[in-house]
């Protein structure tokens, strides 16, 4: 199965048929919340400005009313995927929550493995773990891509000057982009422009494959070959 993904701009622009695997109940996440930014009040103000009750926001976002209530009271630590769903339902930029919450820097931000958003294809052949910080989503995005044999990720173009950088950690991948097909194995890196046409990353091997994928959305790391072909 080919997963269709549009990674350009922000999380809300993604065009994917994937199931979020990251929703955790308070009982499942026992980590202390001392260093979690207190943005619940800001979220409550955004909801009220939108004229929505908790019930209405729950229906729009797919996040349960009880979880929403706890988030607004700063009583739980929501995942990035949960924040995105709520902000998308409110038409509210996620980064504003942190900018307007008067957050004090903790020196080191920590994101536990069980709080890292992960999305999987319906056929379970591909998965993406979203490692990028939400406030950098319009600049650079990075992921762990894992694919079973035959699994493929097909993406729409990301815009002028954009590129992807795929460093293979395990197994092998084949990339089709800009009318060219190139394969690589563990330790290899494939770089390619993503400003025109779809591009596909496919596990053409016989065993599971894993790679780090970086999406440069501002052109800072644009492949030299793309510049030479213009």
C-alpha positions in Angstrom: 0.0 0.0 0.0 1.2 3.5 -0.8 0.7 6.1 1.9 0.0 9.6 0.5 1.7 12.3 2.6 1.9 16.0 2.1 4.4 17.3 4.5 4.5 20.9 3.4 3.8 23.8 5.7 2.2 22.4 8.9 0.7 19.4 10.5 -2.8 20.5 9.6 -1.9 20.4 5.9 -1.0 16.7 5.9 -3.0 14.5 3.5 -2.7 11.1 5.0 -4.8 8.1 5.8 -3.1 7.1 9.0 -4.2 6.3 12.5 -2.8 8.2 15.5 -1.3 5.8 18.0 -0.3 8.3 20.6 -3.4 9.1 22.7 -2.6 8.2 26.3 -5.0 8.2 29.3 -3.7 9.9 32.5 -3.3 6.5 34.1 -1.0 5.4 31.3 1.4 8.3 31.6 2.9 8.4 35.1 5.6 11.0 34.4 5.6 14.1 36.6 4.3 17.3 35.1 6.7 19.7 36.8 8.4 20.8 33.6 5.4 20.8 31.3 4.5 24.2 30.0 1.2 25.5 31.6 -0.8 26.4 28.6 -4.2 25.1 29.7 -5.5 28.6 30.5 -4.5 29.8 27.0 -6.3 26.8 25.4 -9.4 27.5 27.5 -9.4 31.2 26.3 -9.0 30.1 22.7 -12.0 27.7 23.0 -14.2 30.3 24.6 -13.2 32.9 22.0 -14.3 30.3 19.4 -17.6 30.0 21.2 -17.3 26.3 21.8 -18.2 24.2 24.8 -16.1 21.3 25.8 -18.6 18.9 24.3 -18.5 20.7 20.9 -14.7 20.9 20.9 -14.5 17.2 21.7 -16.7 16.4 18.7 -14.7 18.6 16.4 -11.2 17.4 17.5 -11.8 13.8 18.4 -10.3 14.3 21.8 -12.5 13.2 24.7 -14.2 15.8 26.9 -12.5 14.5 30.0 -9.0 14.8 28.4 -9.8 18.3 27.2 -10.9 19.3 30.7 -7.7 18.0 32.2 -5.6 19.7 29.6 -7.3 23.0 30.3 -6.5 22.5 34.0 -2.9 21.6 33.3 -3.6 18.2 34.8 -2.2 16.0 32.0 0.6 16.0 29.5 -0.9 15.9 26.0 1.1 14.6 23.0 1.9 16.8 20.0 -0.7 15.0 18.0 -3.4 15.7 20.6 -2.4 19.4 20.7 -2.5 19.6 16.9 -6.0 18.0 16.7 -7.3 20.5 19.3 -5.7 23.5 17.7 -6.9 22.4 14.2 -10.4 22.2 15.5 -10.1 25.8 16.9 -8.2 27.1 13.9 -5.5 28.2 16.3 -1.8 28.0 15.6 -0.2 25.5 18.1 2.9 27.6 18.6 0.8 30.4 20.1 0.0 28.2 23.1 3.6 28.3 24.1 4.4 31.9 23.0 1.5 33.2 25.1 1.8 31.0 28.1 4.8 32.8 29.5 6.8 29.6 29.6 10.1 29.6 31.5 12.9 27.7 29.8 13.8 24.4 31.5 17.2 24.3 29.8 16.5 20.9 28.2 13.2 19.9 26.8 12.5 16.2 27.3 10.1 14.1 25.2 9.7 10.5 26.4 9.3 7.7 23.8 5.7 7.0 24.8 4.9 10.7 24.2 6.4 10.9 20.7 3.6 11.0 18.1 3.6 8.0 15.8 1.3 7.4 12.8 0.9 4.2 10.9 -0.6 3.2 7.6 -3.8 1.2 7.5 -2.0 -1.9 6.3 0.6 -1.5 9.0 3.5 -1.5 6.5 4.8 2.0 7.2 5.2 4.1 10.3 6.4 7.6 10.9 7.6 8.8 14.4 7.4 12.6 14.5 10.6 13.9 16.1 10.5 17.6 14.9 9.6 20.4 17.3 6.2 21.9 16.6 7.5 25.4 16.6 9.8 24.5 13.7 7.2 22.8 11.6 7.3 25.5 8.9 11.1 25.4 8.7 12.3 21.8 9.1 10.7 18.5 10.0 12.3 15.2 10.9 11.0 11.7 11.3 11.9 8.1 11.9 10.6 6.2 8.9 10.1 2.4 9.3 8.7 0.2 6.5 8.1 -3.5 6.0 9.1 -5.0 2.7 6.8 -3.5 0.0 5.9 -0.5 2.2 6.0 2.8 0.4 5.6 6.5 1.2 4.4 8.8 -1.6 4.4 12.6 -1.0 3.2 15.6 -2.8 5.7 18.4 -3.7 6.6 20.6 -0.8 7.2 23.9 -2.6 10.0 25.9 -4.2 13.5 25.3 -2.8 12.5 22.4 -0.5 14.3 19.1 -0.2 14.4 15.8 1.7 17.4 14.0 3.2 17.0 10.3 3.9 19.7 8.6 6.0 19.2 4.8 6.0 19.9 3.1 9.3 18.7 -0.5 8.6 17.8 -2.4 5.5 17.4 -0.6 2.1 15.2 2.0 0.5 14.6 3.1 -3.1 13.7 6.7 -3.8 12.0 7.9 -6.9 12.1 11.7 -7.4 12.5 14.2 -10.2 12.4 11.4 -12.8 15.3 9.5 -11.2 15.4 6.3 -9.2 18.1 5.6 -6.7 18.6 2.9 -4.1 20.6 2.9 -0.9 21.5 0.7 2.0 22.3 1.1 5.7 24.8 4.0 6.1 23.8 5.7 2.8 22.1 9.1 2.5 19.9 10.1 -0.4 19.2 13.9 -1.0 16.6 15.1 -3.5 14.6 18.2 -4.3 10.9 18.1 -3.5 9.6 21.2 -5.2 8.0 19.5 -8.2 6.1 16.3 -8.7 5.4 13.5 -6.3 8.3 11.5 -4.8 8.2 8.0 -3.3 10.3 6.2 -0.7 9.9 2.4 -0.9 11.3 -0.6 0.9 12.3 -2.8 -2.0 14.3 -5.2 0.2 13.3 -8.4 1.9 13.5 -7.3 5.5 12.3 -4.3 7.5 14.0 -1.0 6.8 14.5 2.1 9.0 15.7 5.7 8.1 15.9 9.2 9.5 14.0 11.6 7.1 14.6 15.3 7.3 12.4 17.7 5.3 14.0 21.1 4.6 11.2 23.5 3.9 13.2 26.7 3.5 15.9 25.5 1.1 18.9 25.9 3.4 20.2 22.4 2.6 19.0 22.1 -1.0 20.8 19.3 -2.9 23.6 20.6 -5.2 22.2 18.4 -8.0 18.9 20.2 -7.9 20.7 23.5 -8.4 22.8 22.2 -11.2 19.7 20.9 -13.1 18.0 24.3 -13.2 
